[in-house]
Amino acid sequence: MCVMSPLSRERSAALSFDMFDLLTAHLKKYDRLAIAYSGGVDSSFLLWCAVSALGPDNVAAFTVNSVLMPAGETESAAEWARGLGVYFEIIDADPLSLEPVASNSTLRCYHCKKHLFSLIIEKASQNGFPTVADGSNADDSEGYRPGAKAARELGVVSPLRELLFHKLDIKRIANQLGISRCNAVSSPCLATRVPYNTKLTSDMLSRITRAENLVKSHGIKTCRVRVHGDVARIETDPADFDKVIAANGLCSAIRELGFAFVALDLDGYRSGSFDTNLKNPEE
């Protein structure tokens, strides 16, 4: 095992705060800034840094509430944002009213993000915030990210990606600054649990949320329940396989949600596992 020396730790800390100072200077270019705030690690970090750079009166946070968000995430995000003293608003949206979203096409995320960012931009403008930023980071340039194209088309800025902040940079700096929200487990869009070109319904998304909550109730922090017809496929860290297998009554409880079979994916958790071999639309 490699142990970081005290000198290396000091250098790492210095580099982290150099990055924070760089981000602070960058954010000060904006007099007033609205954050598209999902409640995840990246947007929480960006929101905190924006408040630090501009002051709470010059920062707003807008969270979109829809059936694509896991239940409870909106309330948790709202409590944290309001605690920072910024203007905060929840925007209710119905992305399933859009055919490319409801049909779960390969461009679902593009159409969904374009719709949601348009709502945020409108609300931000009405409240005197001319610029909207999202929490995309440098790692988001990899993989299949059609939503990023929608954001750029609408003029949404991505400071973390522009300054080449990676996920590990964000978590390290957040820990050094004591930003507690940045230790939250990510909970991306529920549509990512369903194969492309499989129709999305509110009932299906609700069952996925309940199934994941059942898994998490057994002390498993990171999990995804991917749906293949009547099969619920559990993805989690291989270190938690034993917990899943030993979880008394878990399979029967998930079957009671309407699934005929429950499977444990031996490859473990993979972000965007349905995106394999897909390319970004701008490529």
N, C-alpha and C positions, 0 to 999 in steps of 0.2 A: 504493500500500500504506500502511495506517495503522500508524504506529509509536507505541507507548505511551511517553509521556514518563517520566523517572525519578520525577516526582512522582505520576503516575498509577499507576506500578508500586508505589510505596510505599503509596498509598491502597488499591490492590487487595490487597496483602499484609496490610495492617491489617484490612481487612474480612474476609479469609479467616480470620485468627486470631481475630477476634471471633466468627465462626461456630463455629470449633473450641471456643472457650471456652463458647459457648452449648450446644453438644452435650455437652461434658464435664459441665457443670452438670446437664443433663437426665439423663445416664446415671447420675449419682451418686444419683438418686432410687431406684435399684435396689441393694439390698444385694448380690445375686448375680444374674447375668444369663447366660443361654445364648443363643448366636447360631446361627441356622440358617445354616450356612456352606457356600455353594456353591463357594467358591474364586474367585468373580468379583470385579470391582473393588469393587462396593458393599458386599458382605458382608465383604470383606477390610478395607476402610476402617473399617467399623463395629466389627469385631472388634478391630482395632488401637486404636481410640479407646476401646473398652470396657476394654481392658487398661490403657490410660493413665489412665482415670478411676477404675477399681475395683481394679486390681492383678490379676495373673494368677490368684491363688488364688480369686478371686470371679467368674471368667469361665470359661465352657465353650463349646466349639464342637462342633457335630454336623454331620457331612457324610453325606448319603445317597448310597449307591452303587447304581446301577441301570443297565439297558441304555439308558436314555434319556440318560445322561451320556456325552459323548465319552471314549473310552478314554484313560487317562493323566491326566485332570483330577483324579480323586480322590487319586491318589498325590501330585501336585504340591501340592494344597490341604493335604493332611495334613502334609507336610513343613514348610510355612510356618506352619501353626497350632501345631504342636508346638514350633517354634522360639520362639514367643511365651510358652511355659511354661504355657499353659492346659490344663485337662482337655479332651482331645479324643477323640472316638469316631466311628468310621465305622459307619453303620447300613445293612445290606443290605436292599434292598426290591425287590419285584416288581410295579411298577405295571401291567404288562401283564396281570396276573391280574384287573384290574378291567375289566369290559366296556366302560364309557364311555371308558376310556383306550385299550384295545386296538383299539376301533373308530374311534378318533380323532374322536370327536364334537366338536361345537363347544364343549362343556363339559368336554372332556378335562382341561384345565388345572385347572379347579375340583375335579374328583374326584381328580386326581393330587395336587394340593397338599394337599387335605384329608387324604388318606391319609398323605402324607409328613410333614406338620406334626404329625399325631396321633402318629406314631412318635417324632418328635423331642421332643414335649411329654412323652410317657411316659418316655423315657430321661432327659430333663432333670430331671423330678420325682424319679425314682429316685436321682439323684445330688445332690439338694439344691438344684436351681435352679428356683425357682417361676415364673420369667418367661422366655419365649422371644421373641427379637427377630429380625426379618429385615432384609435390606438394601434394601428398597424405597425409592425416592426420589421426589421430587415429579414427575419426568417420567413415572413409572409410573402416574400418575393419568390420563394420556392413553392413547388407544388401547384395545385389547381386552385386559383383564387379569382374567379370571375367577378366577385363583388368588388375587388380593388379597381377594376376597370370602371365600374359604375361610379365609384367614389371620385375618381379622377375626372370623369366626364362632367360631374356636377361641381367641380372645384373644391372638393373636400381636401384639406391638407393632412399630411401624415408626418408630423415632426419626428417621430421615433424612427420611422423608416428612412426619412431624408437624412438623418444624422447617423444612420447605420447602427442603431441600437438593436442588439439581438435579445432574445428572450432571457438568456442567462445574464446579460448586462442589467436588464430591467430588474430581475429578481435580486441580484447582488446589491444594486444601489438601493432598492426599496428596503432591503433588510438593514442596510447600514443607516438609512434614514428613519427606520422604525415605522414604515408604512404598513400597518397590520393587514389591510385589505389585500395586499399583494401576495399574501400566503394562501389566498382562497384557491380551491380546486376549480379549474376551468369547466364551464358548462356550455358548450357551443350549441348552436341551433339544433333543435330536435330532428329536423329534416335530414341531418347527416347520419341518422341511424337507419335510414330507409334507402334501398337501392334506387338508382335513377330510373325514371319512367314508371315508378310505382305510385299510384295516386295517394296523395296525403289527405287524411281526414282528421278532424279534431279528436275523434274517438281513438284513432290509432296513436296519435301523439300523446294523448292522456295515458294510454296503457303503457307506452314506453316510459313515461315519467314515473309511473307507479312501480313498474318493474325495476327501474334503476334505483328507486328509493328502497325497495325491498332488498336489493343486493347491498346497498350502502348501510342498511340497518344491521348488517353483520360485521361492521367494522372495516368495510372496504371503501376507501376514499375515492379511488379512480376506477370508474367502470363505464362502459357503454353497452346498452342492450340494442343490438342491431336486429332488424326484423326481416325475415325472409318468409313471406306468407304466414304460415302458422307456426314458424320456428322462431324462437327468441334466442339469439346467439350472444352470449356474454363475452365481452372483451374486458380484461383487467390485467393488472401487473402479474406476471408469472409468480412473483413472491406471494400473491394472495390466492393462488389456485387452491391451496389446502383449505383456506377459509370458505371458499365457494363450495367445494366438495363436501366439507363438513357442516355446512349451514343447514341446520335441521328445519325441514319444511319449506325451504326456499323454492325448490322446483315446483312443488304442488301449489304454492302461493302464486307463482308466476303463471302456471297453467290456469289457475282460476281467473286470470285476467283475459283469457280467451286464446291462449297459445296451446297448441297440441304438444309441442316438444320444446325442451330447454337444452341448449348446447353450450359448452365452454370452449371458446376458441383457444387452441393450444399455441397459437402464435402470439397470444397476449394482446394488450391494448396497442393499437396503431391509430394515430390521428389521421382522419380522412381515409379510412381503409376502403371506401367505395370510390375513391378518386384515382385509383391505380390506372395508369396508362392514359389518363385524360390530360389535355394540354390547356394552358391558359388561352383564353380567346384572343388575346392580343399577339400571340406568338405566330 
